[in-house]
Every structure is written in C-alpha cells, then in structure tokens.
Amino acid sequence: MIYEVIGTIYKPTGRMLKDRFGNEYPELKPVEGYHVNALNLSEEDYAKLKPYIVHPKTPFAKFAGREDTVYLRFQSREEWLALGYEKKD
C-alpha cells in the first residue's frame, strides 16, 4: 500500500476575516477526522482499513490526481498510528 497523510482538512465557513493590515481572508474550520489517502491496497489492507474508508462527494485531494484513490478518515492521528502503517517519531 502507498499512502499519503493529509491530516486535518480545513474548509471555508463562508465568513471573511481581516488581518491587522485590513486584508481579507476566509475563515476556515476543521473537517471532522484525521485524513489519509491510499493506493494499491492489498486484500489484507482493505480488510483492515474498510471501517475507515469514506466516499467524499468532492475530495479535498486525490493521491497524485488518480481516480482510484482510497479515502480514509480516522478519529485521530493516534487511531491511524495504532494500525502500524506509519511509524511514530
């Protein structure tokens, strides 16, 4: 399996804010969960990760722009790390 950690995704709330110089920028809020994109899941990986697979209507990012990206959402980074794919520093 090849994976790409996205982590926390932020999306605009529709509200504009101003910085101390008067420049406007969109207010962002975190999307629930900790996000990882994956490719080339083995049968074993698929079985292990199936509970975390989501199907977003408008994906934040595709793995290398590929249509076969598998989107995973965990409750936290710790939940993702507990599966043993990524080694914790």
SULZIHU-V820457 format. One record per residue. N is the residue number from 1. RES is the residue in one letter. SS is DSSP state (H for helix, E for strand, - for the rest). PSI is psi in whole degrees, 0 to 359 (none if undefined). Layout:
n->N res->RES ss->SS psi->PSI
n->N res->RES ss->SS psi->PSI
This chain:
n->1 res->M ss->- psi->139
n->2 res->I ss->E psi->135
n->3 res->Y ss->E psi->159
n->4 res->E ss->E psi->118
n->5 res->V ss->E psi->123
n->6 res->I ss->E psi->321
n->7 res->G ss->E psi->225
n->8 res->T ss->- psi->133
n->9 res->I ss->- psi->137
n->10 res->Y ss->E psi->141
n->11 res->K ss->E psi->152
n->12 res->P ss->E psi->144
n->13 res->T ss->E psi->345
n->14 res->G ss->E psi->351
n->15 res->R ss->E psi->139
n->16 res->M ss->E psi->142
n->17 res->L ss->E psi->167
n->18 res->K ss->E psi->139
n->19 res->D ss->- psi->182
n->20 res->R ss->- psi->347
n->21 res->F ss->- psi->0
n->22 res->G ss->- psi->5
n->23 res->N ss->- psi->134
n->24 res->E ss->E psi->146
n->25 res->Y ss->E psi->153
n->26 res->P ss->E psi->139
n->27 res->E ss->E psi->137
n->28 res->L ss->E psi->148
n->29 res->K ss->E psi->149
n->30 res->P ss->E psi->143
n->31 res->V ss->- psi->139
n->32 res->E ss->- psi->135
n->33 res->G ss->- psi->175
n->34 res->Y ss->E psi->126
n->35 res->H ss->E psi->140
n->36 res->V ss->E psi->138
n->37 res->N ss->E psi->147
n->38 res->A ss->E psi->159
n->39 res->L ss->E psi->160
n->40 res->N ss->- psi->51
n->41 res->L ss->- psi->130
n->42 res->S ss->- psi->170
n->43 res->E ss->H psi->321
n->44 res->E ss->H psi->315
n->45 res->D ss->H psi->316
n->46 res->Y ss->H psi->315
n->47 res->A ss->H psi->320
n->48 res->K ss->H psi->324
n->49 res->L ss->H psi->353
n->50 res->K ss->H psi->320
n->51 res->P ss->H psi->344
n->52 res->Y ss->H psi->355
n->53 res->I ss->E psi->131
n->54 res->V ss->E psi->162
n->55 res->H ss->- psi->80
n->56 res->P ss->- psi->142
n->57 res->K ss->- psi->319
n->58 res->T ss->- psi->92
n->59 res->P ss->- psi->141
n->60 res->F ss->- psi->319
n->61 res->A ss->- psi->143
n->62 res->K ss->- psi->145
n->63 res->F ss->H psi->112
n->64 res->A ss->H psi->29
n->65 res->G ss->H psi->9
n->66 res->R ss->- psi->141
n->67 res->E ss->- psi->340
n->68 res->D ss->- psi->18
n->69 res->T ss->- psi->136
n->70 res->V ss->E psi->126
n->71 res->Y ss->E psi->127
n->72 res->L ss->E psi->139
n->73 res->R ss->E psi->128
n->74 res->F ss->E psi->162
n->75 res->Q ss->- psi->333
n->76 res->S ss->- psi->168
n->77 res->R ss->H psi->322
n->78 res->E ss->H psi->322
n->79 res->E ss->H psi->317
n->80 res->W ss->H psi->312
n->81 res->L ss->H psi->328
n->82 res->A ss->H psi->337
n->83 res->L ss->- psi->344
n->84 res->G ss->- psi->8
n->85 res->Y ss->- psi->317
n->86 res->E ss->- psi->136
n->87 res->K ss->- psi->133
n->88 res->K ss->- psi->135
n->89 res->D ss->- psi->none
